[in-house]
Every structure is written in structure tokens, then in C-alpha cells.
Amino acid sequence: PVYCENIAFKNVVIKSGADGIDVDSCKHTVIDGCTFDTGDDCISLKSGRGAEAYTLLRTTVDVRISNCSFVDANFACIGIGSETSGGIRGVRIEHCKFLGARSHAIYIKSRPGRGAFIEDIVADDLDVSGMQAGFLRINMLDSGKQDEFPVAGDEGIPTVRNFRLSNIRVTDVPTLVNASAIHPRKPLDGFTLANVTG
């Protein structure tokens, strides 16, 4: 879905050699009770890239992902980015099982030149096992190809703020969080990691 409102995916089984569901520049999306077995991101949240998308500012906002199970062969279970020039806000992930991925359970990603923001991300009550790289990665420096017409200067550095992850049970996860690739001029503002066991 692109430029859509009030979307629901419920009790869908997705087997794909590529992404599962890509939500791009949409408002009020529910993904509930779905099963994913994909070759790329199971779910990818996007909002366009470069100066054109930044000018349009079609924000992906209010996404609820719940009661889903994820297996991914080549990348992450849930990718937020890397096309984020319209902004991504208000994502809630809860009561989900992450059962295997080549990289991470959750990967939040962008790069300078995108502009806009990724903010208000909440994850709660997650079972995570078999992640080959780790539970969470945040990369705001070099994810995705550079845009042909990037947003210039500090305005083009995405803002990242208000991430809260809680009540997470991990098994066979070599790294909990990899968040070193964040731009020094716009550091992550507001990060909580609470009640992690395993």
C-alpha cells in the first residue's frame, strides 16, 4: 500500500522470496495475526526518499503490528526505513514472535540526505530467537543507496527520537543492540530498553 489510509492485514500467511508487506506513506495500518516466511524484510515501513518525498511529507503514521510470527532468510523481520524522507511516526509492535532472521529482529535504518524523522517507536511483549546478527540495529549513516536529489545539509540528517522496547525474551541472539551508526549532529533522543530476559 502506498498513500493509503485505514488498512488492515489480518490472519494472512505470507511466503515470499522478497519482502512480505511494505507500507509506504500510509496512515492507520493494522497488521495482526499474520505469519511471515520471507527472503527479505517481513514487514518494511517506508515514506519515500530524497528531496521530492521530503517536500511531499507523506508520513507513515500509526502502524500497529501485533500477534504475528516472523521468519526471514536474508535480512530483518521488521525494517523501519531506509526510505524515510516523509517521516515515520507512531509504530507499535506487540505480542509477536521473531523465530529466525539472517540479520535482526528489528532494523531501524536511514541515511543523511533523507531528512525527516523516525519517532515514537514502541515494542512490547516479544519473543525473539535465532537472530544471526542481533535483536535491534539502528543505522542512520549509510542504509540504502544515496538519493539522486538528497536533502542538503543538517536538514537532510534524519531525526531519531523516542524509542521504547520492553518485556523482551531472547534466545540465541548474539547481540542485543547495535546502535553505533547514528549521526553525531543528531543523536538518538530518548531510548528505553526495559525488562529483557534470556
Secondary structure, DSSP 8 states (H G I E B T S, - for coil): -BS-EEEEEES-EEEESS-SEEEES-EEEEEES-EEEESS-SEEEE---HHHHHHHT--EEEEEEES-EEEESSS-SEEE-S--TT-EEEEEEEEEEEEEESSEEEEEE--TT--SEEEEEEEEEEEEE-BSSEEEEEE-SS-S---SS---TGGGS-EEEEEEEEEEEEES-S-SEEEEE--TTS--EEEEEEEEE-
